[in-house]
């Protein structure tokens, strides 16, 4: 009888230890999650960069008329391309083919359109 009570006490101790371990792990995961969320919501910090003063007139505005300055600054911006797509009337012809057949026809027509466009572009 005494041995059974000791075994029960040991089992209660083991269950309590497991429960406390699970609780501690859960609290740790919650704390890490909270840290991650609050850290991602914080405003980014610019290291080594100072903010531009409001009254600083050394920065040219787009209305300053210095075309060379803005052309060099925006070198990567090119003129827009012309719209070389063929006009469509918006109607779709009804065909009784399968979906695979539709994809095949579309693929072939896109390839031929690309070849025509490429020839025109390189000529």
Phi and psi restraints in degrees (range 20) as a CNS / XPLOR table:
assign (resid 1 and name C) (resid 2 and name N)
       (resid 2 and name CA) (resid 2 and name C) 1.0 -69.8 20.0 2
assign (resid 2 and name N) (resid 2 and name CA)
       (resid 2 and name C) (resid 3 and name N) 1.0 -36.6 20.0 2
assign (resid 2 and name C) (resid 3 and name N)
       (resid 3 and name CA) (resid 3 and name C) 1.0 -65.9 20.0 2
assign (resid 3 and name N) (resid 3 and name CA)
       (resid 3 and name C) (resid 4 and name N) 1.0 -37.5 20.0 2
assign (resid 3 and name C) (resid 4 and name N)
       (resid 4 and name CA) (resid 4 and name C) 1.0 -65.7 20.0 2
assign (resid 4 and name N) (resid 4 and name CA)
       (resid 4 and name C) (resid 5 and name N) 1.0 -39.2 20.0 2
assign (resid 4 and name C) (resid 5 and name N)
       (resid 5 and name CA) (resid 5 and name C) 1.0 -66.4 20.0 2
assign (resid 5 and name N) (resid 5 and name CA)
       (resid 5 and name C) (resid 6 and name N) 1.0 -37.7 20.0 2
assign (resid 5 and name C) (resid 6 and name N)
       (resid 6 and name CA) (resid 6 and name C) 1.0 -66.6 20.0 2
assign (resid 6 and name N) (resid 6 and name CA)
       (resid 6 and name C) (resid 7 and name N) 1.0 -40.1 20.0 2
assign (resid 6 and name C) (resid 7 and name N)
       (resid 7 and name CA) (resid 7 and name C) 1.0 -65.2 20.0 2
assign (resid 7 and name N) (resid 7 and name CA)
       (resid 7 and name C) (resid 8 and name N) 1.0 -42.1 20.0 2
assign (resid 7 and name C) (resid 8 and name N)
       (resid 8 and name CA) (resid 8 and name C) 1.0 -63.4 20.0 2
assign (resid 8 and name N) (resid 8 and name CA)
       (resid 8 and name C) (resid 9 and name N) 1.0 -41.1 20.0 2
assign (resid 8 and name C) (resid 9 and name N)
       (resid 9 and name CA) (resid 9 and name C) 1.0 -63.6 20.0 2
assign (resid 9 and name N) (resid 9 and name CA)
       (resid 9 and name C) (resid 10 and name N) 1.0 -39.8 20.0 2
assign (resid 9 and name C) (resid 10 and name N)
       (resid 10 and name CA) (resid 10 and name C) 1.0 -67.0 20.0 2
assign (resid 10 and name N) (resid 10 and name CA)
       (resid 10 and name C) (resid 11 and name N) 1.0 -39.8 20.0 2
assign (resid 10 and name C) (resid 11 and name N)
       (resid 11 and name CA) (resid 11 and name C) 1.0 -64.8 20.0 2
assign (resid 11 and name N) (resid 11 and name CA)
       (resid 11 and name C) (resid 12 and name N) 1.0 -40.8 20.0 2
assign (resid 11 and name C) (resid 12 and name N)
       (resid 12 and name CA) (resid 12 and name C) 1.0 -61.8 20.0 2
assign (resid 12 and name N) (resid 12 and name CA)
       (resid 12 and name C) (resid 13 and name N) 1.0 -39.4 20.0 2
assign (resid 12 and name C) (resid 13 and name N)
       (resid 13 and name CA) (resid 13 and name C) 1.0 -64.8 20.0 2
assign (resid 13 and name N) (resid 13 and name CA)
       (resid 13 and name C) (resid 14 and name N) 1.0 -41.9 20.0 2
assign (resid 13 and name C) (resid 14 and name N)
       (resid 14 and name CA) (resid 14 and name C) 1.0 -66.1 20.0 2
assign (resid 14 and name N) (resid 14 and name CA)
       (resid 14 and name C) (resid 15 and name N) 1.0 -45.1 20.0 2
assign (resid 14 and name C) (resid 15 and name N)
       (resid 15 and name CA) (resid 15 and name C) 1.0 -61.7 20.0 2
assign (resid 15 and name N) (resid 15 and name CA)
       (resid 15 and name C) (resid 16 and name N) 1.0 -41.1 20.0 2
assign (resid 15 and name C) (resid 16 and name N)
       (resid 16 and name CA) (resid 16 and name C) 1.0 -64.2 20.0 2
assign (resid 16 and name N) (resid 16 and name CA)
       (resid 16 and name C) (resid 17 and name N) 1.0 -40.4 20.0 2
assign (resid 16 and name C) (resid 17 and name N)
       (resid 17 and name CA) (resid 17 and name C) 1.0 -64.4 20.0 2
assign (resid 17 and name N) (resid 17 and name CA)
       (resid 17 and name C) (resid 18 and name N) 1.0 -42.2 20.0 2
assign (resid 17 and name C) (resid 18 and name N)
       (resid 18 and name CA) (resid 18 and name C) 1.0 -64.4 20.0 2
assign (resid 18 and name N) (resid 18 and name CA)
       (resid 18 and name C) (resid 19 and name N) 1.0 -43.6 20.0 2
assign (resid 18 and name C) (resid 19 and name N)
       (resid 19 and name CA) (resid 19 and name C) 1.0 -62.6 20.0 2
assign (resid 19 and name N) (resid 19 and name CA)
       (resid 19 and name C) (resid 20 and name N) 1.0 -43.1 20.0 2
assign (resid 19 and name C) (resid 20 and name N)
       (resid 20 and name CA) (resid 20 and name C) 1.0 -65.4 20.0 2
assign (resid 20 and name N) (resid 20 and name CA)
       (resid 20 and name C) (resid 21 and name N) 1.0 -37.3 20.0 2
assign (resid 20 and name C) (resid 21 and name N)
       (resid 21 and name CA) (resid 21 and name C) 1.0 -65.1 20.0 2
assign (resid 21 and name N) (resid 21 and name CA)
       (resid 21 and name C) (resid 22 and name N) 1.0 -43.2 20.0 2
assign (resid 21 and name C) (resid 22 and name N)
       (resid 22 and name CA) (resid 22 and name C) 1.0 -64.3 20.0 2
assign (resid 22 and name N) (resid 22 and name CA)
       (resid 22 and name C) (resid 23 and name N) 1.0 -41.4 20.0 2
assign (resid 22 and name C) (resid 23 and name N)
       (resid 23 and name CA) (resid 23 and name C) 1.0 -62.6 20.0 2
assign (resid 23 and name N) (resid 23 and name CA)
       (resid 23 and name C) (resid 24 and name N) 1.0 -44.9 20.0 2
assign (resid 23 and name C) (resid 24 and name N)
       (resid 24 and name CA) (resid 24 and name C) 1.0 -63.4 20.0 2
assign (resid 24 and name N) (resid 24 and name CA)
       (resid 24 and name C) (resid 25 and name N) 1.0 -42.1 20.0 2
assign (resid 24 and name C) (resid 25 and name N)
       (resid 25 and name CA) (resid 25 and name C) 1.0 -64.0 20.0 2
assign (resid 25 and name N) (resid 25 and name CA)
       (resid 25 and name C) (resid 26 and name N) 1.0 -40.6 20.0 2
assign (resid 25 and name C) (resid 26 and name N)
       (resid 26 and name CA) (resid 26 and name C) 1.0 -64.2 20.0 2
assign (resid 26 and name N) (resid 26 and name CA)
       (resid 26 and name C) (resid 27 and name N) 1.0 -44.8 20.0 2
assign (resid 26 and name C) (resid 27 and name N)
       (resid 27 and name CA) (resid 27 and name C) 1.0 -63.4 20.0 2
assign (resid 27 and name N) (resid 27 and name CA)
       (resid 27 and name C) (resid 28 and name N) 1.0 -39.4 20.0 2
assign (resid 27 and name C) (resid 28 and name N)
       (resid 28 and name CA) (resid 28 and name C) 1.0 -64.1 20.0 2
assign (resid 28 and name N) (resid 28 and name CA)
       (resid 28 and name C) (resid 29 and name N) 1.0 -43.9 20.0 2
assign (resid 28 and name C) (resid 29 and name N)
       (resid 29 and name CA) (resid 29 and name C) 1.0 -64.5 20.0 2
assign (resid 29 and name N) (resid 29 and name CA)
       (resid 29 and name C) (resid 30 and name N) 1.0 -39.1 20.0 2
assign (resid 29 and name C) (resid 30 and name N)
       (resid 30 and name CA) (resid 30 and name C) 1.0 -64.6 20.0 2
assign (resid 30 and name N) (resid 30 and name CA)
       (resid 30 and name C) (resid 31 and name N) 1.0 -41.5 20.0 2
assign (resid 30 and name C) (resid 31 and name N)
       (resid 31 and name CA) (resid 31 and name C) 1.0 -65.5 20.0 2
assign (resid 31 and name N) (resid 31 and name CA)
       (resid 31 and name C) (resid 32 and name N) 1.0 -42.0 20.0 2
assign (resid 31 and name C) (resid 32 and name N)
       (resid 32 and name CA) (resid 32 and name C) 1.0 -65.2 20.0 2
assign (resid 32 and name N) (resid 32 and name CA)
       (resid 32 and name C) (resid 33 and name N) 1.0 -40.1 20.0 2
assign (resid 32 and name C) (resid 33 and name N)
       (resid 33 and name CA) (resid 33 and name C) 1.0 -63.8 20.0 2
assign (resid 33 and name N) (resid 33 and name CA)
       (resid 33 and name C) (resid 34 and name N) 1.0 -43.2 20.0 2
assign (resid 33 and name C) (resid 34 and name N)
       (resid 34 and name CA) (resid 34 and name C) 1.0 -63.6 20.0 2
assign (resid 34 and name N) (resid 34 and name CA)
       (resid 34 and name C) (resid 35 and name N) 1.0 -41.1 20.0 2
assign (resid 34 and name C) (resid 35 and name N)
       (resid 35 and name CA) (resid 35 and name C) 1.0 -62.9 20.0 2
assign (resid 35 and name N) (resid 35 and name CA)
       (resid 35 and name C) (resid 36 and name N) 1.0 -41.3 20.0 2
assign (resid 35 and name C) (resid 36 and name N)
       (resid 36 and name CA) (resid 36 and name C) 1.0 -65.6 20.0 2
assign (resid 36 and name N) (resid 36 and name CA)
       (resid 36 and name C) (resid 37 and name N) 1.0 -42.5 20.0 2
assign (resid 36 and name C) (resid 37 and name N)
       (resid 37 and name CA) (resid 37 and name C) 1.0 -67.6 20.0 2
assign (resid 37 and name N) (resid 37 and name CA)
       (resid 37 and name C) (resid 38 and name N) 1.0 -46.6 20.0 2
assign (resid 37 and name C) (resid 38 and name N)
       (resid 38 and name CA) (resid 38 and name C) 1.0 -67.8 20.0 2
assign (resid 38 and name N) (resid 38 and name CA)
       (resid 38 and name C) (resid 39 and name N) 1.0 -31.2 20.0 2
assign (resid 38 and name C) (resid 39 and name N)
       (resid 39 and name CA) (resid 39 and name C) 1.0 -70.4 20.0 2
assign (resid 39 and name N) (resid 39 and name CA)
       (resid 39 and name C) (resid 40 and name N) 1.0 -37.4 20.0 2
assign (resid 39 and name C) (resid 40 and name N)
       (resid 40 and name CA) (resid 40 and name C) 1.0 -72.8 20.0 2
assign (resid 40 and name N) (resid 40 and name CA)
       (resid 40 and name C) (resid 41 and name N) 1.0 -23.0 20.0 2
assign (resid 40 and name C) (resid 41 and name N)
       (resid 41 and name CA) (resid 41 and name C) 1.0 -87.2 20.0 2
assign (resid 41 and name N) (resid 41 and name CA)
       (resid 41 and name C) (resid 42 and name N) 1.0 -10.2 20.0 2
assign (resid 41 and name C) (resid 42 and name N)
       (resid 42 and name CA) (resid 42 and name C) 1.0 -71.0 20.0 2
assign (resid 42 and name N) (resid 42 and name CA)
       (resid 42 and name C) (resid 43 and name N) 1.0 145.5 20.0 2
assign (resid 42 and name C) (resid 43 and name N)
       (resid 43 and name CA) (resid 43 and name C) 1.0 -67.5 20.0 2
assign (resid 43 and name N) (resid 43 and name CA)
       (resid 43 and name C) (resid 44 and name N) 1.0 144.5 20.0 2
assign (resid 43 and name C) (resid 44 and name N)
       (resid 44 and name CA) (resid 44 and name C) 1.0 -66.6 20.0 2
assign (resid 44 and name N) (resid 44 and name CA)
       (resid 44 and name C) (resid 45 and name N) 1.0 145.7 20.0 2
assign (resid 44 and name C) (resid 45 and name N)
       (resid 45 and name CA) (resid 45 and name C) 1.0 -103.7 20.0 2
assign (resid 45 and name N) (resid 45 and name CA)
       (resid 45 and name C) (resid 46 and name N) 1.0 127.3 20.0 2
assign (resid 45 and name C) (resid 46 and name N)
       (resid 46 and name CA) (resid 46 and name C) 1.0 -91.4 20.0 2
assign (resid 46 and name N) (resid 46 and name CA)
       (resid 46 and name C) (resid 47 and name N) 1.0 114.3 20.0 2
assign (resid 46 and name C) (resid 47 and name N)
       (resid 47 and name CA) (resid 47 and name C) 1.0 -84.8 20.0 2
assign (resid 47 and name N) (resid 47 and name CA)
       (resid 47 and name C) (resid 48 and name N) 1.0 126.5 20.0 2
assign (resid 47 and name C) (resid 48 and name N)
       (resid 48 and name CA) (resid 48 and name C) 1.0 78.2 20.0 2
assign (resid 48 and name N) (resid 48 and name CA)
       (resid 48 and name C) (resid 49 and name N) 1.0 2.4 20.0 2
assign (resid 48 and name C) (resid 49 and name N)
       (resid 49 and name CA) (resid 49 and name C) 1.0 -108.6 20.0 2
assign (resid 49 and name N) (resid 49 and name CA)
       (resid 49 and name C) (resid 50 and name N) 1.0 132.5 20.0 2
assign (resid 49 and name C) (resid 50 and name N)
       (resid 50 and name CA) (resid 50 and name C) 1.0 -101.2 20.0 2
assign (resid 50 and name N) (resid 50 and name CA)
       (resid 50 and name C) (resid 51 and name N) 1.0 143.9 20.0 2
assign (resid 50 and name C) (resid 51 and name N)
       (resid 51 and name CA) (resid 51 and name C) 1.0 -68.2 20.0 2
assign (resid 51 and name N) (resid 51 and name CA)
       (resid 51 and name C) (resid 52 and name N) 1.0 151.8 20.0 2
assign (resid 51 and name C) (resid 52 and name N)
       (resid 52 and name CA) (resid 52 and name C) 1.0 -79.5 20.0 2
assign (resid 52 and name N) (resid 52 and name CA)
       (resid 52 and name C) (resid 53 and name N) 1.0 126.9 20.0 2
assign (resid 52 and name C) (resid 53 and name N)
       (resid 53 and name CA) (resid 53 and name C) 1.0 -62.9 20.0 2
assign (resid 53 and name N) (resid 53 and name CA)
       (resid 53 and name C) (resid 54 and name N) 1.0 150.7 20.0 2
assign (resid 53 and name C) (resid 54 and name N)
       (resid 54 and name CA) (resid 54 and name C) 1.0 -65.9 20.0 2
assign (resid 54 and name N) (resid 54 and name CA)
       (resid 54 and name C) (resid 55 and name N) 1.0 -39.7 20.0 2
assign (resid 54 and name C) (resid 55 and name N)
       (resid 55 and name CA) (resid 55 and name C) 1.0 -88.9 20.0 2
assign (resid 55 and name N) (resid 55 and name CA)
       (resid 55 and name C) (resid 56 and name N) 1.0 16.4 20.0 2
assign (resid 55 and name C) (resid 56 and name N)
       (resid 56 and name CA) (resid 56 and name C) 1.0 -78.9 20.0 2
assign (resid 56 and name N) (resid 56 and name CA)
       (resid 56 and name C) (resid 57 and name N) 1.0 115.3 20.0 2
assign (resid 56 and name C) (resid 57 and name N)
       (resid 57 and name CA) (resid 57 and name C) 1.0 -97.2 20.0 2
assign (resid 57 and name N) (resid 57 and name CA)
       (resid 57 and name C) (resid 58 and name N) 1.0 5.7 20.0 2
assign (resid 57 and name C) (resid 58 and name N)
       (resid 58 and name CA) (resid 58 and name C) 1.0 -74.2 20.0 2
assign (resid 58 and name N) (resid 58 and name CA)
       (resid 58 and name C) (resid 59 and name N) 1.0 -19.9 20.0 2
assign (resid 58 and name C) (resid 59 and name N)
       (resid 59 and name CA) (resid 59 and name C) 1.0 -87.4 20.0 2
assign (resid 59 and name N) (resid 59 and name CA)
       (resid 59 and name C) (resid 60 and name N) 1.0 126.9 20.0 2
assign (resid 59 and name C) (resid 60 and name N)
       (resid 60 and name CA) (resid 60 and name C) 1.0 -79.8 20.0 2
assign (resid 60 and name N) (resid 60 and name CA)
       (resid 60 and name C) (resid 61 and name N) 1.0 143.5 20.0 2
assign (resid 60 and name C) (resid 61 and name N)
       (resid 61 and name CA) (resid 61 and name C) 1.0 -93.2 20.0 2
assign (resid 61 and name N) (resid 61 and name CA)
       (resid 61 and name C) (resid 62 and name N) 1.0 160.3 20.0 2
assign (resid 61 and name C) (resid 62 and name N)
       (resid 62 and name CA) (resid 62 and name C) 1.0 -61.6 20.0 2
assign (resid 62 and name N) (resid 62 and name CA)
       (resid 62 and name C) (resid 63 and name N) 1.0 -20.3 20.0 2
assign (resid 62 and name C) (resid 63 and name N)
       (resid 63 and name CA) (resid 63 and name C) 1.0 -88.9 20.0 2
assign (resid 63 and name N) (resid 63 and name CA)
       (resid 63 and name C) (resid 64 and name N) 1.0 3.9 20.0 2
assign (resid 63 and name C) (resid 64 and name N)
       (resid 64 and name CA) (resid 64 and name C) 1.0 -71.2 20.0 2
assign (resid 64 and name N) (resid 64 and name CA)
       (resid 64 and name C) (resid 65 and name N) 1.0 -18.5 20.0 2
assign (resid 64 and name C) (resid 65 and name N)
       (resid 65 and name CA) (resid 65 and name C) 1.0 83.8 20.0 2
assign (resid 65 and name N) (resid 65 and name CA)
       (resid 65 and name C) (resid 66 and name N) 1.0 7.9 20.0 2
assign (resid 65 and name C) (resid 66 and name N)
       (resid 66 and name CA) (resid 66 and name C) 1.0 -84.7 20.0 2
assign (resid 66 and name N) (resid 66 and name CA)
       (resid 66 and name C) (resid 67 and name N) 1.0 88.4 20.0 2
assign (resid 66 and name C) (resid 67 and name N)
       (resid 67 and name CA) (resid 67 and name C) 1.0 -66.3 20.0 2
assign (resid 67 and name N) (resid 67 and name CA)
       (resid 67 and name C) (resid 68 and name N) 1.0 -37.1 20.0 2
assign (resid 67 and name C) (resid 68 and name N)
       (resid 68 and name CA) (resid 68 and name C) 1.0 -65.9 20.0 2
assign (resid 68 and name N) (resid 68 and name CA)
       (resid 68 and name C) (resid 69 and name N) 1.0 -42.7 20.0 2
assign (resid 68 and name C) (resid 69 and name N)
       (resid 69 and name CA) (resid 69 and name C) 1.0 -58.4 20.0 2
assign (resid 69 and name N) (resid 69 and name CA)
       (resid 69 and name C) (resid 70 and name N) 1.0 -48.5 20.0 2
assign (resid 69 and name C) (resid 70 and name N)
       (resid 70 and name CA) (resid 70 and name C) 1.0 -73.2 20.0 2
assign (resid 70 and name N) (resid 70 and name CA)
       (resid 70 and name C) (resid 71 and name N) 1.0 -29.2 20.0 2
assign (resid 70 and name C) (resid 71 and name N)
       (resid 71 and name CA) (resid 71 and name C) 1.0 -67.9 20.0 2
assign (resid 71 and name N) (resid 71 and name CA)
       (resid 71 and name C) (resid 72 and name N) 1.0 -39.0 20.0 2
assign (resid 71 and name C) (resid 72 and name N)
       (resid 72 and name CA) (resid 72 and name C) 1.0 -71.7 20.0 2
assign (resid 72 and name N) (resid 72 and name CA)
       (resid 72 and name C) (resid 73 and name N) 1.0 -37.7 20.0 2
assign (resid 72 and name C) (resid 73 and name N)
       (resid 73 and name CA) (resid 73 and name C) 1.0 -67.0 20.0 2
assign (resid 73 and name N) (resid 73 and name CA)
       (resid 73 and name C) (resid 74 and name N) 1.0 -36.2 20.0 2
assign (resid 73 and name C) (resid 74 and name N)
       (resid 74 and name CA) (resid 74 and name C) 1.0 -109.9 20.0 2
assign (resid 74 and name N) (resid 74 and name CA)
       (resid 74 and name C) (resid 75 and name N) 1.0 42.5 20.0 2
assign (resid 74 and name C) (resid 75 and name N)
       (resid 75 and name CA) (resid 75 and name C) 1.0 -58.2 20.0 2
assign (resid 75 and name N) (resid 75 and name CA)
       (resid 75 and name C) (resid 76 and name N) 1.0 -35.9 20.0 2
assign (resid 75 and name C) (resid 76 and name N)
       (resid 76 and name CA) (resid 76 and name C) 1.0 -72.4 20.0 2
assign (resid 76 and name N) (resid 76 and name CA)
       (resid 76 and name C) (resid 77 and name N) 1.0 -15.6 20.0 2
assign (resid 76 and name C) (resid 77 and name N)
       (resid 77 and name CA) (resid 77 and name C) 1.0 -86.6 20.0 2
assign (resid 77 and name N) (resid 77 and name CA)
       (resid 77 and name C) (resid 78 and name N) 1.0 116.7 20.0 2
assign (resid 77 and name C) (resid 78 and name N)
       (resid 78 and name CA) (resid 78 and name C) 1.0 -104.4 20.0 2
assign (resid 78 and name N) (resid 78 and name CA)
       (resid 78 and name C) (resid 79 and name N) 1.0 166.4 20.0 2
assign (resid 78 and name C) (resid 79 and name N)
       (resid 79 and name CA) (resid 79 and name C) 1.0 -64.0 20.0 2
assign (resid 79 and name N) (resid 79 and name CA)
       (resid 79 and name C) (resid 80 and name N) 1.0 150.8 20.0 2
assign (resid 79 and name C) (resid 80 and name N)
       (resid 80 and name CA) (resid 80 and name C) 1.0 -66.1 20.0 2
assign (resid 80 and name N) (resid 80 and name CA)
       (resid 80 and name C) (resid 81 and name N) 1.0 149.9 20.0 2
assign (resid 80 and name C) (resid 81 and name N)
       (resid 81 and name CA) (resid 81 and name C) 1.0 -82.8 20.0 2
assign (resid 81 and name N) (resid 81 and name CA)
       (resid 81 and name C) (resid 82 and name N) 1.0 151.5 20.0 2
assign (resid 81 and name C) (resid 82 and name N)
       (resid 82 and name CA) (resid 82 and name C) 1.0 -72.6 20.0 2
assign (resid 82 and name N) (resid 82 and name CA)
       (resid 82 and name C) (resid 83 and name N) 1.0 152.7 20.0 2
assign (resid 82 and name C) (resid 83 and name N)
       (resid 83 and name CA) (resid 83 and name C) 1.0 -83.3 20.0 2
assign (resid 83 and name N) (resid 83 and name CA)
       (resid 83 and name C) (resid 84 and name N) 1.0 103.4 20.0 2
assign (resid 83 and name C) (resid 84 and name N)
       (resid 84 and name CA) (resid 84 and name C) 1.0 -99.6 20.0 2
assign (resid 84 and name N) (resid 84 and name CA)
       (resid 84 and name C) (resid 85 and name N) 1.0 16.6 20.0 2
assign (resid 84 and name C) (resid 85 and name N)
       (resid 85 and name CA) (resid 85 and name C) 1.0 -77.8 20.0 2
assign (resid 85 and name N) (resid 85 and name CA)
       (resid 85 and name C) (resid 86 and name N) 1.0 147.5 20.0 2
assign (resid 85 and name C) (resid 86 and name N)
       (resid 86 and name CA) (resid 86 and name C) 1.0 -76.9 20.0 2
assign (resid 86 and name N) (resid 86 and name CA)
       (resid 86 and name C) (resid 87 and name N) 1.0 137.9 20.0 2
assign (resid 86 and name C) (resid 87 and name N)
       (resid 87 and name CA) (resid 87 and name C) 1.0 -68.0 20.0 2
assign (resid 87 and name N) (resid 87 and name CA)
       (resid 87 and name C) (resid 88 and name N) 1.0 140.2 20.0 2
assign (resid 87 and name C) (resid 88 and name N)
       (resid 88 and name CA) (resid 88 and name C) 1.0 -113.2 20.0 2
assign (resid 88 and name N) (resid 88 and name CA)
       (resid 88 and name C) (resid 89 and name N) 1.0 150.0 20.0 2
assign (resid 88 and name C) (resid 89 and name N)
       (resid 89 and name CA) (resid 89 and name C) 1.0 -88.4 20.0 2
assign (resid 89 and name N) (resid 89 and name CA)
       (resid 89 and name C) (resid 90 and name N) 1.0 -3.5 20.0 2
assign (resid 89 and name C) (resid 90 and name N)
       (resid 90 and name CA) (resid 90 and name C) 1.0 88.9 20.0 2
assign (resid 90 and name N) (resid 90 and name CA)
       (resid 90 and name C) (resid 91 and name N) 1.0 -9.5 20.0 2
assign (resid 90 and name C) (resid 91 and name N)
       (resid 91 and name CA) (resid 91 and name C) 1.0 -93.3 20.0 2
assign (resid 91 and name N) (resid 91 and name CA)
       (resid 91 and name C) (resid 92 and name N) 1.0 146.8 20.0 2
assign (resid 91 and name C) (resid 92 and name N)
       (resid 92 and name CA) (resid 92 and name C) 1.0 -112.0 20.0 2
assign (resid 92 and name N) (resid 92 and name CA)
       (resid 92 and name C) (resid 93 and name N) 1.0 127.8 20.0 2
assign (resid 92 and name C) (resid 93 and name N)
       (resid 93 and name CA) (resid 93 and name C) 1.0 -74.1 20.0 2
assign (resid 93 and name N) (resid 93 and name CA)
       (resid 93 and name C) (resid 94 and name N) 1.0 135.2 20.0 2
assign (resid 93 and name C) (resid 94 and name N)
       (resid 94 and name CA) (resid 94 and name C) 1.0 -80.7 20.0 2
assign (resid 94 and name N) (resid 94 and name CA)
       (resid 94 and name C) (resid 95 and name N) 1.0 126.6 20.0 2
assign (resid 94 and name C) (resid 95 and name N)
       (resid 95 and name CA) (resid 95 and name C) 1.0 -128.2 20.0 2
assign (resid 95 and name N) (resid 95 and name CA)
       (resid 95 and name C) (resid 96 and name N) 1.0 155.7 20.0 2
assign (resid 95 and name C) (resid 96 and name N)
       (resid 96 and name CA) (resid 96 and name C) 1.0 -99.3 20.0 2
assign (resid 96 and name N) (resid 96 and name CA)
       (resid 96 and name C) (resid 97 and name N) 1.0 12.9 20.0 2
assign (resid 96 and name C) (resid 97 and name N)
       (resid 97 and name CA) (resid 97 and name C) 1.0 -76.2 20.0 2
assign (resid 97 and name N) (resid 97 and name CA)
       (resid 97 and name C) (resid 98 and name N) 1.0 169.1 20.0 2
assign (resid 97 and name C) (resid 98 and name N)
       (resid 98 and name CA) (resid 98 and name C) 1.0 -76.8 20.0 2
assign (resid 98 and name N) (resid 98 and name CA)
       (resid 98 and name C) (resid 99 and name N) 1.0 172.2 20.0 2
assign (resid 98 and name C) (resid 99 and name N)
       (resid 99 and name CA) (resid 99 and name C) 1.0 -64.2 20.0 2
assign (resid 99 and name N) (resid 99 and name CA)
       (resid 99 and name C) (resid 100 and name N) 1.0 -36.5 20.0 2
assign (resid 99 and name C) (resid 100 and name N)
       (resid 100 and name CA) (resid 100 and name C) 1.0 -64.2 20.0 2
assign (resid 100 and name N) (resid 100 and name CA)
       (resid 100 and name C) (resid 101 and name N) 1.0 -38.2 20.0 2
assign (resid 100 and name C) (resid 101 and name N)
       (resid 101 and name CA) (resid 101 and name C) 1.0 -66.2 20.0 2
assign (resid 101 and name N) (resid 101 and name CA)
       (resid 101 and name C) (resid 102 and name N) 1.0 -39.6 20.0 2
assign (resid 101 and name C) (resid 102 and name N)
       (resid 102 and name CA) (resid 102 and name C) 1.0 -61.4 20.0 2
assign (resid 102 and name N) (resid 102 and name CA)
       (resid 102 and name C) (resid 103 and name N) 1.0 -44.5 20.0 2
assign (resid 102 and name C) (resid 103 and name N)
       (resid 103 and name CA) (resid 103 and name C) 1.0 -64.1 20.0 2
assign (resid 103 and name N) (resid 103 and name CA)
       (resid 103 and name C) (resid 104 and name N) 1.0 -40.3 20.0 2
assign (resid 103 and name C) (resid 104 and name N)
       (resid 104 and name CA) (resid 104 and name C) 1.0 -63.4 20.0 2
assign (resid 104 and name N) (resid 104 and name CA)
       (resid 104 and name C) (resid 105 and name N) 1.0 -46.2 20.0 2
assign (resid 104 and name C) (resid 105 and name N)
       (resid 105 and name CA) (resid 105 and name C) 1.0 -63.3 20.0 2
assign (resid 105 and name N) (resid 105 and name CA)
       (resid 105 and name C) (resid 106 and name N) 1.0 -42.9 20.0 2
assign (resid 105 and name C) (resid 106 and name N)
       (resid 106 and name CA) (resid 106 and name C) 1.0 -62.6 20.0 2
assign (resid 106 and name N) (resid 106 and name CA)
       (resid 106 and name C) (resid 107 and name N) 1.0 -42.8 20.0 2
assign (resid 106 and name C) (resid 107 and name N)
       (resid 107 and name CA) (resid 107 and name C) 1.0 -61.5 20.0 2
assign (resid 107 and name N) (resid 107 and name CA)
       (resid 107 and name C) (resid 108 and name N) 1.0 -46.0 20.0 2
assign (resid 107 and name C) (resid 108 and name N)
       (resid 108 and name CA) (resid 108 and name C) 1.0 -64.0 20.0 2
assign (resid 108 and name N) (resid 108 and name CA)
       (resid 108 and name C) (resid 109 and name N) 1.0 -42.5 20.0 2
assign (resid 108 and name C) (resid 109 and name N)
       (resid 109 and name CA) (resid 109 and name C) 1.0 -67.4 20.0 2
assign (resid 109 and name N) (resid 109 and name CA)
       (resid 109 and name C) (resid 110 and name N) 1.0 -36.7 20.0 2
assign (resid 109 and name C) (resid 110 and name N)
       (resid 110 and name CA) (resid 110 and name C) 1.0 -65.3 20.0 2
assign (resid 110 and name N) (resid 110 and name CA)
       (resid 110 and name C) (resid 111 and name N) 1.0 -39.0 20.0 2
assign (resid 110 and name C) (resid 111 and name N)
       (resid 111 and name CA) (resid 111 and name C) 1.0 -64.5 20.0 2
assign (resid 111 and name N) (resid 111 and name CA)
       (resid 111 and name C) (resid 112 and name N) 1.0 -43.7 20.0 2
assign (resid 111 and name C) (resid 112 and name N)
       (resid 112 and name CA) (resid 112 and name C) 1.0 -67.6 20.0 2
assign (resid 112 and name N) (resid 112 and name CA)
       (resid 112 and name C) (resid 113 and name N) 1.0 -38.6 20.0 2
assign (resid 112 and name C) (resid 113 and name N)
       (resid 113 and name CA) (resid 113 and name C) 1.0 -62.0 20.0 2
assign (resid 113 and name N) (resid 113 and name CA)
       (resid 113 and name C) (resid 114 and name N) 1.0 -41.4 20.0 2
assign (resid 113 and name C) (resid 114 and name N)
       (resid 114 and name CA) (resid 114 and name C) 1.0 -65.4 20.0 2
assign (resid 114 and name N) (resid 114 and name CA)
       (resid 114 and name C) (resid 115 and name N) 1.0 -42.0 20.0 2
assign (resid 114 and name C) (resid 115 and name N)
       (resid 115 and name CA) (resid 115 and name C) 1.0 -61.4 20.0 2
assign (resid 115 and name N) (resid 115 and name CA)
       (resid 115 and name C) (resid 116 and name N) 1.0 -44.1 20.0 2
assign (resid 115 and name C) (resid 116 and name N)
       (resid 116 and name CA) (resid 116 and name C) 1.0 -62.2 20.0 2
assign (resid 116 and name N) (resid 116 and name CA)
       (resid 116 and name C) (resid 117 and name N) 1.0 -45.9 20.0 2
assign (resid 116 and name C) (resid 117 and name N)
       (resid 117 and name CA) (resid 117 and name C) 1.0 -62.8 20.0 2
assign (resid 117 and name N) (resid 117 and name CA)
       (resid 117 and name C) (resid 118 and name N) 1.0 -41.4 20.0 2
assign (resid 117 and name C) (resid 118 and name N)
       (resid 118 and name CA) (resid 118 and name C) 1.0 -65.8 20.0 2
assign (resid 118 and name N) (resid 118 and name CA)
       (resid 118 and name C) (resid 119 and name N) 1.0 -40.3 20.0 2
assign (resid 118 and name C) (resid 119 and name N)
       (resid 119 and name CA) (resid 119 and name C) 1.0 -63.0 20.0 2
assign (resid 119 and name N) (resid 119 and name CA)
       (resid 119 and name C) (resid 120 and name N) 1.0 -45.5 20.0 2
assign (resid 119 and name C) (resid 120 and name N)
       (resid 120 and name CA) (resid 120 and name C) 1.0 -62.9 20.0 2
assign (resid 120 and name N) (resid 120 and name CA)
       (resid 120 and name C) (resid 121 and name N) 1.0 -36.9 20.0 2
assign (resid 120 and name C) (resid 121 and name N)
       (resid 121 and name CA) (resid 121 and name C) 1.0 -71.9 20.0 2
assign (resid 121 and name N) (resid 121 and name CA)
       (resid 121 and name C) (resid 122 and name N) 1.0 -37.7 20.0 2
assign (resid 121 and name C) (resid 122 and name N)
       (resid 122 and name CA) (resid 122 and name C) 1.0 -88.4 20.0 2
assign (resid 122 and name N) (resid 122 and name CA)
       (resid 122 and name C) (resid 123 and name N) 1.0 -9.2 20.0 2
